[in-house]
């Protein structure tokens, strides 16, 4: 007899990263990955981008950061306002 244990587990959807990271020599390329939303920022993307920027800043081998986007559009106009709002962690100085 098959026992159904599905009520005992929490199934969470697997989220695709909204920021892709690729290191090419001394350059880290960060690709905004929400083409279906024209790469507009949301809280998840903002936090992921901040984390990737912090990793790059702490890596002494990285000399430059290139930010690009997938699909037709790069990013919405208010990128920096959304990136640095008080409710979101600030970038390292």
N, CA, C and O atoms as CSV, one atom per row, in Angstrom:
chain,resi,resn,atom,element,x,y,z
A,1,UNK,N,N,0.838,-1.189,0.000
A,1,UNK,CA,C,0.000,0.000,0.000
A,1,UNK,C,C,0.874,1.241,0.000
A,1,UNK,O,O,1.827,1.319,0.775
A,2,UNK,N,N,0.574,2.205,-0.846
A,2,UNK,CA,C,1.315,3.461,-0.947
A,2,UNK,C,C,0.829,4.437,0.116
A,2,UNK,O,O,-0.371,4.676,0.254
A,3,UNK,N,N,1.778,4.999,0.867
A,3,UNK,CA,C,1.443,5.995,1.884
A,3,UNK,C,C,1.780,7.376,1.352
A,3,UNK,O,O,2.894,7.610,0.882
A,4,UNK,N,N,0.828,8.286,1.425
A,4,UNK,CA,C,1.029,9.646,0.937
A,4,UNK,C,C,1.623,10.510,2.046
A,4,UNK,O,O,0.959,10.793,3.043
A,5,UNK,N,N,2.880,10.927,1.868
A,5,UNK,CA,C,3.558,11.775,2.843
A,5,UNK,C,C,3.625,13.237,2.399
A,5,UNK,O,O,4.331,14.033,3.017
A,6,UNK,N,N,2.921,13.591,1.365
A,6,UNK,CA,C,3.059,14.931,0.798
A,6,UNK,C,C,2.699,16.043,1.781
A,6,UNK,O,O,3.198,17.159,1.640
A,7,UNK,N,N,1.853,15.775,2.767
A,7,UNK,CA,C,1.507,16.802,3.749
A,7,UNK,C,C,2.642,17.070,4.724
A,7,UNK,O,O,2.597,18.058,5.458
A,8,UNK,N,N,3.651,16.221,4.751
A,8,UNK,CA,C,4.754,16.370,5.694
A,8,UNK,C,C,5.924,17.179,5.135
A,8,UNK,O,O,6.916,17.386,5.834
A,9,UNK,N,N,5.823,17.636,3.896
A,9,UNK,CA,C,6.931,18.336,3.266
A,9,UNK,C,C,6.472,19.691,2.757
A,9,UNK,O,O,5.326,19.866,2.343
A,10,UNK,N,N,7.381,20.635,2.795
A,10,UNK,CA,C,7.122,21.943,2.226
A,10,UNK,C,C,7.843,21.999,0.889
A,10,UNK,O,O,9.071,21.936,0.836
A,11,UNK,N,N,7.091,22.117,-0.175
A,11,UNK,CA,C,7.679,22.182,-1.500
A,11,UNK,C,C,7.770,23.638,-1.919
A,11,UNK,O,O,6.757,24.332,-2.011
A,12,UNK,N,N,8.987,24.095,-2.172
A,12,UNK,CA,C,9.203,25.464,-2.602
A,12,UNK,C,C,9.597,25.480,-4.068
A,12,UNK,O,O,10.338,24.607,-4.521
A,13,UNK,N,N,9.107,26.467,-4.816
A,13,UNK,CA,C,9.507,26.526,-6.220
A,13,UNK,C,C,10.991,26.856,-6.344
A,13,UNK,O,O,11.533,27.608,-5.534
A,14,UNK,N,N,11.635,26.303,-7.341
A,14,UNK,CA,C,13.035,26.613,-7.594
A,14,UNK,C,C,13.070,27.933,-8.355
A,14,UNK,O,O,12.519,28.052,-9.449
A,15,UNK,N,N,13.734,28.927,-7.750
A,15,UNK,CA,C,13.806,30.233,-8.368
A,15,UNK,C,C,15.067,30.338,-9.212
A,15,UNK,O,O,16.159,29.993,-8.763
A,16,UNK,N,N,14.906,30.811,-10.421
A,16,UNK,CA,C,16.053,31.056,-11.289
A,16,UNK,C,C,16.702,32.357,-10.837
A,16,UNK,O,O,16.017,33.297,-10.433
A,17,UNK,N,N,18.008,32.401,-10.907
A,17,UNK,CA,C,18.724,33.595,-10.497
A,17,UNK,C,C,18.369,34.757,-11.409
A,17,UNK,O,O,18.324,34.604,-12.630
A,18,UNK,N,N,18.116,35.916,-10.818
A,18,UNK,CA,C,17.818,37.106,-11.601
A,18,UNK,C,C,19.086,37.850,-11.997
A,18,UNK,O,O,19.035,38.782,-12.800
A,19,UNK,N,N,20.222,37.444,-11.438
A,19,UNK,CA,C,21.519,38.021,-11.809
A,19,UNK,C,C,22.493,36.867,-12.057
A,19,UNK,O,O,22.782,36.077,-11.159
A,20,UNK,N,N,22.981,36.790,-13.270
A,20,UNK,CA,C,23.945,35.754,-13.634
A,20,UNK,C,C,25.343,36.343,-13.550
A,20,UNK,O,O,25.546,37.508,-13.890
A,21,UNK,N,N,26.306,35.553,-13.101
A,21,UNK,CA,C,27.671,36.027,-12.920
A,21,UNK,C,C,28.625,35.173,-13.733
A,21,UNK,O,O,28.545,33.945,-13.711
A,22,UNK,N,N,29.536,35.834,-14.456
A,22,UNK,CA,C,30.559,35.121,-15.219
A,22,UNK,C,C,31.856,35.913,-15.121
A,22,UNK,O,O,31.872,37.120,-15.361
A,23,UNK,N,N,32.933,35.238,-14.772
A,23,UNK,CA,C,34.237,35.888,-14.675
A,23,UNK,C,C,35.021,35.601,-15.945
A,23,UNK,O,O,35.196,34.448,-16.339
A,24,UNK,N,N,35.487,36.664,-16.574
A,24,UNK,CA,C,36.300,36.568,-17.790
A,24,UNK,C,C,37.601,37.307,-17.518
A,24,UNK,O,O,37.675,38.528,-17.656
A,25,UNK,N,N,38.618,36.563,-17.135
A,25,UNK,CA,C,39.897,37.196,-16.784
A,25,UNK,C,C,39.739,38.039,-15.535
A,25,UNK,O,O,39.394,37.524,-14.472
A,26,UNK,N,N,39.991,39.336,-15.657
A,26,UNK,CA,C,39.875,40.240,-14.513
A,26,UNK,C,C,38.563,41.010,-14.523
A,26,UNK,O,O,38.401,41.976,-13.777
A,27,UNK,N,N,37.630,40.588,-15.362
A,27,UNK,CA,C,36.335,41.262,-15.483
A,27,UNK,C,C,35.234,40.307,-15.034
A,27,UNK,O,O,35.194,39.151,-15.455
A,28,UNK,N,N,34.351,40.795,-14.184
A,28,UNK,CA,C,33.174,40.004,-13.838
A,28,UNK,C,C,31.999,40.610,-14.614
A,28,UNK,O,O,31.746,41.813,-14.562
A,29,UNK,N,N,31.296,39.741,-15.330
A,29,UNK,CA,C,30.119,40.176,-16.073
A,29,UNK,C,C,28.886,39.763,-15.291
A,29,UNK,O,O,28.683,38.582,-15.009
A,30,UNK,N,N,28.064,40.741,-14.943
A,30,UNK,CA,C,26.807,40.502,-14.247
A,30,UNK,C,C,25.682,40.752,-15.237
A,30,UNK,O,O,25.556,41.846,-15.785
A,31,UNK,N,N,24.867,39.729,-15.462
A,31,UNK,CA,C,23.794,39.822,-16.445
A,31,UNK,C,C,22.454,39.805,-15.736
A,31,UNK,O,O,22.117,38.838,-15.052
A,32,UNK,N,N,21.687,40.880,-15.900
A,32,UNK,CA,C,20.343,40.940,-15.341
A,32,UNK,C,C,19.492,39.967,-16.143
A,32,UNK,O,O,19.491,40.006,-17.373
A,33,UNK,N,N,18.762,39.090,-15.446
A,33,UNK,CA,C,18.114,37.963,-16.097
A,33,UNK,C,C,16.614,37.913,-15.816
A,33,UNK,O,O,16.111,36.950,-15.238
A,34,UNK,N,N,15.911,38.962,-16.234
A,34,UNK,CA,C,14.443,38.969,-16.188
A,34,UNK,C,C,13.921,39.492,-17.522
A,34,UNK,O,O,13.221,40.505,-17.556
A,35,UNK,N,N,14.252,38.814,-18.623
A,35,UNK,CA,C,13.870,39.352,-19.934
A,35,UNK,C,C,12.363,39.481,-20.125
A,35,UNK,O,O,11.900,40.360,-20.852
A,36,UNK,N,N,11.600,38.610,-19.476
A,36,UNK,CA,C,10.138,38.676,-19.610
A,36,UNK,C,C,9.567,39.952,-18.991
A,36,UNK,O,O,8.455,40.360,-19.324
A,37,UNK,N,N,10.328,40.583,-18.089
A,37,UNK,CA,C,9.932,41.847,-17.441
A,37,UNK,C,C,10.848,42.982,-17.883
A,37,UNK,O,O,10.931,44.011,-17.213
A,38,UNK,N,N,11.537,42.800,-19.011
A,38,UNK,CA,C,12.480,43.778,-19.546
A,38,UNK,C,C,13.545,44.162,-18.523
A,38,UNK,O,O,13.999,45.306,-18.480
A,39,UNK,N,N,13.933,43.193,-17.706
A,39,UNK,CA,C,14.990,43.341,-16.700
A,39,UNK,C,C,14.702,44.436,-15.682
A,39,UNK,O,O,15.627,45.021,-15.119
A,40,UNK,N,N,13.431,44.714,-15.446
A,40,UNK,CA,C,13.089,45.702,-14.420
A,40,UNK,C,C,13.437,45.134,-13.043
A,40,UNK,O,O,13.333,43.932,-12.802
A,41,UNK,N,N,13.848,46.024,-12.160
A,41,UNK,CA,C,14.296,45.613,-10.837
A,41,UNK,C,C,13.127,45.266,-9.939
A,41,UNK,O,O,12.063,45.883,-10.000
A,42,UNK,N,N,13.346,44.273,-9.113
A,42,UNK,CA,C,12.474,43.985,-7.984
A,42,UNK,C,C,13.398,43.751,-6.792
A,42,UNK,O,O,14.618,43.815,-6.938
A,43,UNK,N,N,12.847,43.486,-5.643
A,43,UNK,CA,C,13.667,43.332,-4.444
A,43,UNK,C,C,14.655,42.174,-4.567
A,43,UNK,O,O,15.812,42.301,-4.164
A,44,UNK,N,N,14.211,41.054,-5.117
A,44,UNK,CA,C,15.088,39.891,-5.255
A,44,UNK,C,C,16.284,40.232,-6.135
A,44,UNK,O,O,17.425,39.941,-5.776
A,45,UNK,N,N,16.025,40.851,-7.288
A,45,UNK,CA,C,17.121,41.203,-8.182
A,45,UNK,C,C,18.058,42.205,-7.520
A,45,UNK,O,O,19.277,42.093,-7.648
A,46,UNK,N,N,17.504,43.170,-6.822
A,46,UNK,CA,C,18.320,44.175,-6.148
A,46,UNK,C,C,19.268,43.537,-5.140
A,46,UNK,O,O,20.454,43.868,-5.100
A,47,UNK,N,N,18.747,42.625,-4.329
A,47,UNK,CA,C,19.587,41.959,-3.324
A,47,UNK,C,C,20.616,41.043,-3.980
A,47,UNK,O,O,21.759,40.976,-3.528
A,48,UNK,N,N,20.223,40.339,-5.038
A,48,UNK,CA,C,21.175,39.471,-5.728
A,48,UNK,C,C,22.287,40.292,-6.381
A,48,UNK,O,O,23.453,39.897,-6.347
A,49,UNK,N,N,21.927,41.438,-6.979
A,49,UNK,CA,C,22.949,42.286,-7.599
A,49,UNK,C,C,23.896,42.839,-6.539
A,49,UNK,O,O,25.109,42.872,-6.745
A,50,UNK,N,N,23.352,43.269,-5.418
A,50,UNK,CA,C,24.202,43.772,-4.334
A,50,UNK,C,C,25.168,42.694,-3.849
A,50,UNK,O,O,26.341,42.974,-3.600
A,51,UNK,N,N,24.677,41.466,-3.714
A,51,UNK,CA,C,25.547,40.368,-3.284
A,51,UNK,C,C,26.664,40.122,-4.294
A,51,UNK,O,O,27.818,39.933,-3.910
A,52,UNK,N,N,26.327,40.125,-5.585
A,52,UNK,CA,C,27.335,39.904,-6.619
A,52,UNK,C,C,28.344,41.049,-6.660
A,52,UNK,O,O,29.536,40.812,-6.858
A,53,UNK,N,N,27.883,42.291,-6.475
A,53,UNK,CA,C,28.796,43.433,-6.448
A,53,UNK,C,C,29.739,43.350,-5.251
A,53,UNK,O,O,30.920,43.683,-5.354
A,54,UNK,N,N,29.207,42.904,-4.119
A,54,UNK,CA,C,30.036,42.766,-2.921
A,54,UNK,C,C,31.102,41.685,-3.132
A,54,UNK,O,O,32.259,41.870,-2.754
A,55,UNK,N,N,30.708,40.555,-3.737
A,55,UNK,CA,C,31.677,39.496,-4.028
A,55,UNK,C,C,32.785,40.013,-4.934
A,55,UNK,O,O,33.961,39.727,-4.710
A,56,UNK,N,N,32.409,40.777,-5.960
A,56,UNK,CA,C,33.396,41.318,-6.898
A,56,UNK,C,C,34.315,42.312,-6.197
A,56,UNK,O,O,35.520,42.329,-6.447
A,57,UNK,N,N,33.754,43.136,-5.327
A,57,UNK,CA,C,34.554,44.133,-4.607
A,57,UNK,C,C,35.559,43.462,-3.674
A,57,UNK,O,O,36.640,44.000,-3.435
A,58,UNK,N,N,35.209,42.298,-3.151
A,58,UNK,CA,C,36.086,41.586,-2.221
A,58,UNK,C,C,37.063,40.640,-2.913
A,58,UNK,O,O,37.883,40.006,-2.250
A,59,UNK,N,N,36.984,40.542,-4.225
A,59,UNK,CA,C,37.873,39.666,-4.992
A,59,UNK,C,C,38.993,40.513,-5.590
A,59,UNK,O,O,38.754,41.303,-6.503
A,60,UNK,N,N,40.203,40.355,-5.084
A,60,UNK,CA,C,41.326,41.183,-5.529
A,60,UNK,C,C,41.727,40.914,-6.978
A,60,UNK,O,O,42.456,41.714,-7.564
A,61,UNK,N,N,41.272,39.816,-7.568
A,61,UNK,CA,C,41.584,39.513,-8.964
A,61,UNK,C,C,40.691,40.283,-9.942
A,61,UNK,O,O,41.032,40.406,-11.119
A,62,UNK,N,N,39.565,40.795,-9.476
A,62,UNK,CA,C,38.621,41.508,-10.336
A,62,UNK,C,C,39.031,42.973,-10.448
A,62,UNK,O,O,39.233,43.651,-9.440
A,63,UNK,N,N,39.150,43.456,-11.692
A,63,UNK,CA,C,39.545,44.845,-11.942
A,63,UNK,C,C,38.401,45.674,-12.511
A,63,UNK,O,O,38.448,46.903,-12.464
A,64,UNK,N,N,37.354,45.006,-13.059
A,64,UNK,CA,C,36.233,45.734,-13.663
A,64,UNK,C,C,34.957,44.915,-13.547
A,64,UNK,O,O,34.993,43.688,-13.455
A,65,UNK,N,N,33.834,45.616,-13.555
A,65,UNK,CA,C,32.521,44.976,-13.508
A,65,UNK,C,C,31.724,45.457,-14.715
A,65,UNK,O,O,31.585,46.660,-14.937
A,66,UNK,N,N,31.208,44.523,-15.484
A,66,UNK,CA,C,30.370,44.823,-16.637
A,66,UNK,C,C,28.960,44.368,-16.303
A,66,UNK,O,O,28.738,43.201,-15.980
A,67,UNK,N,N,28.005,45.290,-16.380
A,67,UNK,CA,C,26.603,44.936,-16.115
A,67,UNK,C,C,25.849,45.011,-17.431
A,67,UNK,O,O,25.880,46.028,-18.124
A,68,UNK,N,N,25.174,43.924,-17.763
A,68,UNK,CA,C,24.413,43.827,-19.004
A,68,UNK,C,C,23.080,43.150,-18.695
A,68,UNK,O,O,22.791,42.847,-17.537
A,69,UNK,N,N,22.279,42.915,-19.709
A,69,UNK,CA,C,20.983,42.283,-19.493
A,69,UNK,C,C,20.630,41.331,-20.613
A,69,UNK,O,O,21.129,41.465,-21.730
A,70,UNK,N,N,19.768,40.365,-20.319
A,70,UNK,CA,C,19.281,39.433,-21.329
A,70,UNK,C,C,18.060,40.023,-22.017
A,70,UNK,O,O,17.379,40.884,-21.459
A,71,UNK,N,N,17.789,39.563,-23.217
A,71,UNK,CA,C,16.586,39.997,-23.925
A,71,UNK,C,C,16.731,41.346,-24.606
A,71,UNK,O,O,17.842,41.790,-24.899
A,72,UNK,N,N,15.587,42.003,-24.858
A,72,UNK,CA,C,15.529,43.240,-25.626
A,72,UNK,C,C,15.914,44.485,-24.835
A,72,UNK,O,O,16.431,45.444,-25.408
A,73,UNK,N,N,15.671,44.483,-23.536
A,73,UNK,CA,C,15.857,45.697,-22.746
A,73,UNK,C,C,16.909,45.480,-21.670
A,73,UNK,O,O,17.068,44.370,-21.161
A,74,UNK,N,N,17.624,46.540,-21.329
A,74,UNK,CA,C,18.672,46.434,-20.316
A,74,UNK,C,C,18.097,46.561,-18.917
A,74,UNK,O,O,18.218,45.624,-18.129
A,75,UNK,N,N,17.481,47.677,-18.578
A,75,UNK,CA,C,17.002,47.906,-17.215
A,75,UNK,C,C,16.062,49.107,-17.192
A,75,UNK,O,O,16.109,49.962,-18.076
A,76,UNK,N,N,15.221,49.160,-16.187
A,76,UNK,CA,C,14.338,50.315,-16.052
A,76,UNK,C,C,15.125,51.545,-15.617
A,76,UNK,O,O,16.275,51.429,-15.193
A,77,UNK,N,N,14.518,52.712,-15.718
A,77,UNK,CA,C,15.197,53.981,-15.473
A,77,UNK,C,C,15.661,54.157,-14.034
A,77,UNK,O,O,16.735,54.717,-13.816
A,78,UNK,N,N,14.910,53.710,-13.059
A,78,UNK,CA,C,15.216,54.009,-11.654
A,78,UNK,C,C,16.074,52.929,-11.002
A,78,UNK,O,O,15.834,52.567,-9.851
A,79,UNK,N,N,17.056,52.416,-11.708
A,79,UNK,CA,C,17.903,51.341,-11.190
A,79,UNK,C,C,18.565,51.716,-9.876
A,79,UNK,O,O,18.502,50.942,-8.921
A,80,UNK,N,N,19.190,52.866,-9.800
A,80,UNK,CA,C,19.962,53.220,-8.610
A,80,UNK,C,C,19.064,53.554,-7.427
A,80,UNK,O,O,19.408,53.243,-6.287
A,81,UNK,N,N,17.933,54.175,-7.676
A,81,UNK,CA,C,17.006,54.470,-6.583
A,81,UNK,C,C,16.535,53.169,-5.932
A,81,UNK,O,O,16.498,53.067,-4.705
A,82,UNK,N,N,16.179,52.183,-6.744
A,82,UNK,CA,C,15.698,50.909,-6.208
A,82,UNK,C,C,16.840,50.124,-5.558
A,82,UNK,O,O,16.635,49.419,-4.570
A,83,UNK,N,N,18.027,50.254,-6.116
A,83,UNK,CA,C,19.184,49.530,-5.607
A,83,UNK,C,C,19.600,50.023,-4.232
A,83,UNK,O,O,20.047,49.227,-3.405
A,84,UNK,N,N,19.464,51.308,-3.971
A,84,UNK,CA,C,19.987,51.887,-2.745
A,84,UNK,C,C,18.900,52.442,-1.813
A,84,UNK,O,O,19.176,53.342,-1.019
A,85,UNK,N,N,17.685,51.924,-1.897
A,85,UNK,CA,C,16.643,52.390,-0.997
A,85,UNK,C,C,16.971,51.971,0.429
A,85,UNK,O,O,17.672,50.979,0.631
A,86,UNK,N,N,16.480,52.708,1.418
A,86,UNK,CA,C,16.814,52.386,2.819
A,86,UNK,C,C,16.423,50.992,3.256
A,86,UNK,O,O,17.026,50.463,4.190
A,87,UNK,N,N,15.437,50.372,2.621
A,87,UNK,CA,C,15.020,49.027,3.031
A,87,UNK,C,C,15.903,47.941,2.460
A,87,UNK,O,O,15.728,46.765,2.777
A,88,UNK,N,N,16.848,48.324,1.622
A,88,UNK,CA,C,17.760,47.373,0.994
A,88,UNK,C,C,19.159,47.663,1.488
A,88,UNK,O,O,19.529,48.821,1.684
A,89,UNK,N,N,19.942,46.607,1.690
A,89,UNK,CA,C,21.321,46.794,2.154
A,89,UNK,C,C,22.087,47.692,1.194
A,89,UNK,O,O,21.955,47.569,-0.024
A,90,UNK,N,N,22.880,48.586,1.741
A,90,UNK,CA,C,23.697,49.487,0.920
A,90,UNK,C,C,24.936,48.770,0.412
A,90,UNK,O,O,25.384,47.791,1.007
A,91,UNK,N,N,25.485,49.260,-0.689
A,91,UNK,CA,C,26.712,48.726,-1.236
A,91,UNK,C,C,27.889,49.103,-0.341
A,91,UNK,O,O,27.839,50.142,0.316
A,92,UNK,N,N,28.938,48.298,-0.295
A,92,UNK,CA,C,30.105,48.645,0.516
A,92,UNK,C,C,30.808,49.874,-0.022
A,92,UNK,O,O,30.843,50.093,-1.232
A,93,UNK,N,N,31.360,50.665,0.857
A,93,UNK,CA,C,32.056,51.899,0.453
A,93,UNK,C,C,33.458,51.610,0.015
A,93,UNK,O,O,34.190,52.527,-0.357
